[in-house]
Amino acid sequence: MSNSVKQALAFDFGTLRIGIATGQSITGTATPLEPIAARDGIPNWEQLAKIISDWAPDALIVGIPLNYDGTISDMAYRARKFANRLNERYKIPCFLMDERLSTAEAKEIHFAAGGSDNFKKESVDGIAAQLILESWFNCDIHIPSHTRLEEVYDLKHP
């Protein structure tokens, strides 16, 4: 990991909600924040700008939802586009992170803490973003958001 990244924000991209987590590289840990609403994957940019201003991250991390077999999903392309928009808008380095199974793991954590299966009321998107960020802190390879997914995963679109 780059020594220049001390504080980071991670995003679990979704079309209705975007999960967010904040974390510090020194501890390699992250904390979920409240997700923000999205309309067809487009967030309220002013709300997002406030979160970024409040947390002052050195890097932004966006989870890339590959298919279970490792192929590149349509949602992965949309998440990468979101990552690039973050980078362009806020001029903060933005990276991609494979997030396969992060939502499933987030649900397990949620249930273990006594949460219900009403995910509209009790979102697990922030927990998924937390898992994405903690994985990124523990990963030696950091993929800039402008990297073509086919270059990284060397897979064909389904």
N, C-alpha and C positions, 0 to 999 in steps of 0.2 A: 504494500500500500504506500501511496505517496505520503511523505512526511508532512506535506503541506495541508493535508486533509485532517482537520481536528474535529469539526462539527459537520454532520451531514443530515440531509433529509432524504427519506425514501418514499416512493409512491407505489401503491398497488393500483394500477390503472384499471378503471372500469367505465362502462358506458353510463351508469346511473350514479355511481359513487367512486371516489378516489380515496383510497386509504393512505394515511400519512404516518410516518414515524420519524422521530429524531434520535440521533445517537452520537456518541463520541468515540473516536478511534482509539483513544488512550485506554478505554475499558473494553472496547469492542462490543458494547451493549447498546440497545436501542429501547425506546419507549413509544408505544402507540399514542397517536393524537386522534382527535375526532376527525372522521372522514369528512370530505366536502362533497357536496352534491355536484353532479355533472349532467349535462344534457347531451346525449349521444357522444359521451366522452370529452365534452368541452366543459372545463370547470369555470367557475366564476373567477376570472383572472384577478380581479381586485382583492377578493378574499384570499386567493393564493399568494398574491404579492404581500399582503399583510403577514401571513404566516412566514414567508421567506424573510421578510424584514425583521420580524420578531426573533426568529431563531438564528439568523445570519450564518447560514451554512457555507462551508467551503466547497461542498460538492452536493450534487443531486443525483439520486440513484432511482432508476425506474425498472421495475420488474418486467421481464419479458415472458409472457405466458406461451411457452412452446407447447406443442401437443405432447401427450404422454410418450409417444414413440420418438420424440425428439425433432419432429418436423416443425416447420415454421407455420404457425397459425395466422389467420387473418387478424386476430386480436393482437398478436405479436407485432405485426406491422403498424397497427394503430398505436400501440404502446410506444414503439420507437418514434413515431411521428410526434406523440405527446412529449417525449423526452427531448426531441430536437426543438420543439416550440419552447419548452422550459429554458433550454440553453440559449436560444435566440432572445427571448424576452428578458431574462434575468442576468445574462452574461456570467453565469456560474458554470463551471465544468459539470457536465452531466454524463452519467455512465449507465450502462445496461447491465442487468443481472438476471440470469435464468431463474425463474420463479416457479418452476413446475412443482406442484403439490404444496405450495405455501398456503393456499386457502384451506386445503384439507387439514394441514397441520394446525392452522389457526383455529379451525373449528374444534379440533381435539383439545387444544389449550382452553378454549372458551367453555367447552362442556366440562372439562376437569375443574374449572373454577366455578361451576354451578350455573353456567349460562343456559338459556333456553335455545330452542331451534327456531325462534322467530328472528331471523337475521335481518329483517327490515327494521325491527325495533332495536335489536342488539347486534350491531354490525361487527364483523370480524375483520374488516378491511384494514384497520389500523394494526391489528396483530399480524396480518399477512405482511404489511409494510415493515413492521418490526423484524420479522423473520428474513425478509429480503435484505434489509440493511445489515443485520448481524451476519448473514451469509457473505455479503460484500466485504465487510470488515475482515472476514476470515479467508478471503479469496486472494490469491496472488495475481490473478489476471483481471485488470480493470479495462472494460471495453467502452471507449468513447461512444456517445450516442449517435454520432454521424456515421459510424461503421455500418456497412451493409450487413444485414443478418446472415446472408448467404456466405459472407467471408468468414464469419465467426463459427457458424454451425455447420458449414459445408453441406447443407442439405437443400433439397429442392422443395419448393412450395407444393403442398398437397394438391 
